[in-house]
Amino acid sequence: MRITKVYTKTGDAGETSLVGGKRVSKADLRVVAFGDVDELNSLLGVARTFLTHQELDEVLGRIQNELFILGADLASPMDVFLRRIDERLVTDLEGLIDKFLAELEPLQEFILPSGSQAGAFLHLARTVARRAERSVVALAAENTINPQALIYLNRISDFLFVFARAVNRRAGIPETLANFSARKKQ
């Protein structure tokens, strides 16, 4: 599919089209859900600009492409035929989590979302993934969706947490432990 024109003027009244042609409000739960996934994808693009390891960049590139599949899945009522998130993509994501987790020391305390520029953006992306997950849960309460889409989104936030830690470790930046006694009583 080629995009020949960026503006169509069809959304000027606050509506957009789902895959399949149905017109809905831009505030529709389905639009909110795939919009959150789009924001997540954009944040991963920002994080990639700070990565120095080709392997890590390739992993995020793959995830970005899978997020396009997820966005299309969420933008499509179940009666529309297209590629959707499936169990294999979830299993592959779990494999990535396990791979990068093997590089890390086990956590025994909470850490602050920080580190390298890439790591910090990945931690931010994790929070957007959690918001997207909440949006998809709201969507699923009112519409039939692909159940693997929600599972995949849940794994993405887990992946981003582990991946941010691995990126920071490879950059030689230690994790900052949360200090729950940062403010002393007066």
C-alpha positions as CSV (number, residue, x, y, z in Angstrom):
1,M,0.0,0.0,0.0
2,R,1.4,3.4,-0.9
3,I,0.5,6.6,0.9
4,T,0.2,9.2,-1.8
5,K,-1.4,12.0,0.3
6,V,-0.8,12.8,3.9
7,Y,-3.9,14.9,4.5
8,T,-7.3,13.7,3.4
9,K,-9.6,16.1,5.2
10,T,-11.8,13.2,6.2
11,G,-10.9,13.6,9.9
12,D,-11.6,17.3,10.1
13,A,-14.9,16.6,12.0
14,G,-13.2,14.4,14.6
15,E,-13.8,11.0,13.0
16,T,-11.4,8.5,11.5
17,S,-11.7,5.2,9.6
18,L,-10.9,1.8,11.1
19,V,-9.4,-0.9,8.9
20,G,-12.4,-2.1,7.0
21,G,-13.8,1.4,6.5
22,K,-16.1,1.9,9.5
23,R,-16.0,5.6,10.6
24,V,-15.6,6.2,14.4
25,S,-14.9,9.1,16.7
26,K,-11.2,9.9,17.2
27,A,-12.1,9.4,20.9
28,D,-13.3,5.9,20.3
29,L,-11.6,3.3,22.6
30,R,-10.2,1.5,19.6
31,V,-8.5,4.7,18.3
32,V,-7.2,5.5,21.8
33,A,-5.7,2.0,22.1
34,F,-3.9,2.0,18.7
35,G,-2.9,5.6,19.3
36,D,-1.1,4.6,22.5
37,V,0.6,1.8,20.6
38,D,1.7,4.3,18.0
39,E,3.1,6.6,20.7
40,L,5.0,3.6,22.2
41,N,6.4,2.8,18.7
42,S,7.6,6.4,18.3
43,L,9.3,6.4,21.7
44,L,11.2,3.2,20.7
45,G,12.3,5.1,17.6
46,V,13.8,7.8,19.8
47,A,15.5,5.2,22.0
48,R,17.1,3.6,18.9
49,T,18.8,6.9,18.0
50,F,20.9,6.5,21.2
51,L,21.8,2.9,20.9
52,T,25.4,2.0,20.1
53,H,25.1,-1.7,19.7
54,Q,23.8,-3.0,16.4
55,E,22.2,-6.1,18.0
56,L,20.2,-4.0,20.3
57,D,19.1,-1.7,17.5
58,E,18.0,-4.6,15.4
59,V,15.9,-6.0,18.3
60,L,14.1,-2.7,18.8
61,G,13.6,-2.5,15.0
62,R,11.9,-5.9,15.1
63,I,9.7,-4.8,18.0
64,Q,8.7,-1.6,16.1
65,N,7.5,-3.7,13.2
66,E,5.6,-6.0,15.5
67,L,4.0,-2.9,17.1
68,F,2.7,-2.0,13.6
69,I,1.0,-5.4,13.4
70,L,-0.4,-4.8,16.9
71,G,-1.7,-1.3,15.9
72,A,-3.4,-2.8,12.8
73,D,-4.8,-5.6,14.9
74,L,-6.3,-3.1,17.4
75,A,-7.6,-0.9,14.5
76,S,-9.5,-3.8,13.0
77,P,-12.7,-5.4,14.1
78,M,-12.3,-9.1,14.3
79,D,-14.3,-9.8,11.1
80,V,-11.6,-8.0,9.1
81,F,-8.9,-10.3,7.7
82,L,-5.3,-9.2,8.3
83,R,-2.2,-10.3,10.0
84,R,-2.7,-10.3,13.8
85,I,-0.6,-10.8,16.9
86,D,-0.3,-14.5,17.5
87,E,1.1,-16.8,20.1
88,R,4.4,-17.2,18.2
89,L,5.1,-13.4,18.5
90,V,4.3,-13.6,22.3
91,T,6.6,-16.6,22.7
92,D,9.4,-14.9,20.7
93,L,9.1,-11.8,22.9
94,E,9.3,-14.0,26.0
95,G,12.5,-15.5,24.5
96,L,14.0,-12.0,24.2
97,I,13.1,-11.3,27.8
98,D,14.8,-14.4,29.0
99,K,17.9,-13.7,26.8
100,F,18.4,-10.2,28.2
101,L,17.5,-11.2,31.7
102,A,20.3,-13.7,31.6
103,E,22.8,-10.8,31.3
104,L,21.6,-9.1,34.4
105,E,22.0,-9.5,38.2
106,P,18.7,-10.4,39.9
107,L,17.0,-7.4,41.4
108,Q,16.4,-7.3,45.1
109,E,15.3,-3.7,45.3
110,F,13.4,-1.2,43.2
111,I,15.4,0.8,40.8
112,L,14.8,4.3,39.5
113,P,14.0,4.6,35.8
114,S,17.2,6.2,34.6
115,G,20.6,5.4,33.1
116,S,21.8,6.1,29.6
117,Q,19.8,8.2,27.2
118,A,18.6,5.0,25.5
119,G,17.9,3.3,28.8
120,A,15.9,6.3,30.1
121,F,13.8,6.4,27.0
122,L,13.2,2.7,27.2
123,H,11.9,3.2,30.8
124,L,9.6,5.9,29.6
125,A,8.5,3.6,26.8
126,R,7.6,1.0,29.4
127,T,5.2,3.4,31.1
128,V,3.6,4.2,27.8
129,A,3.3,0.4,27.1
130,R,1.5,0.1,30.5
131,R,-0.9,2.9,29.5
132,A,-1.5,1.3,26.2
133,E,-2.3,-2.0,28.0
134,R,-4.8,-0.1,30.2
135,S,-6.4,1.3,27.0
136,V,-6.6,-2.2,25.4
137,V,-8.2,-3.5,28.6
138,A,-10.9,-0.8,28.4
139,L,-11.4,-1.6,24.7
140,A,-11.7,-5.3,25.4
141,A,-14.4,-4.6,28.0
142,E,-16.6,-3.2,25.3
143,N,-15.4,-4.9,22.1
144,T,-14.2,-8.3,21.0
145,I,-10.4,-8.1,20.4
146,N,-7.7,-10.6,19.7
147,P,-6.7,-11.9,23.1
148,Q,-3.1,-12.4,22.0
149,A,-2.9,-8.6,21.4
150,L,-3.4,-7.9,25.1
151,I,-0.9,-10.6,26.1
152,Y,1.7,-9.3,23.7
153,L,1.2,-5.8,25.1
154,N,1.6,-7.0,28.6
155,R,4.9,-8.8,27.7
156,I,6.2,-5.6,25.9
157,S,6.3,-3.7,29.2
158,D,8.2,-6.6,30.8
159,F,10.5,-6.7,27.9
160,L,11.2,-2.9,28.0
161,F,12.0,-3.1,31.7
162,V,14.6,-5.8,31.2
163,F,15.8,-4.3,27.9
164,A,16.4,-0.9,29.6
165,R,18.4,-2.6,32.3
166,A,20.5,-4.5,29.7
167,V,21.1,-1.4,27.6
168,N,22.3,0.4,30.7
169,R,24.5,-2.5,31.7
170,R,26.1,-2.6,28.3
171,A,26.7,1.1,28.4
172,G,28.5,0.6,31.8
173,I,25.9,2.6,33.7
174,P,25.0,1.2,37.1
175,E,21.4,1.1,38.2
176,T,20.2,3.6,40.8
177,L,18.4,2.0,43.6
178,A,15.2,3.7,44.9
179,N,15.7,5.3,48.2
180,F,12.6,5.2,50.2
181,S,14.1,7.2,53.0
182,A,15.2,10.1,50.8
183,R,13.3,12.7,52.8
184,K,14.0,12.7,56.6
185,K,11.3,13.7,59.0
186,Q,11.8,17.1,60.5
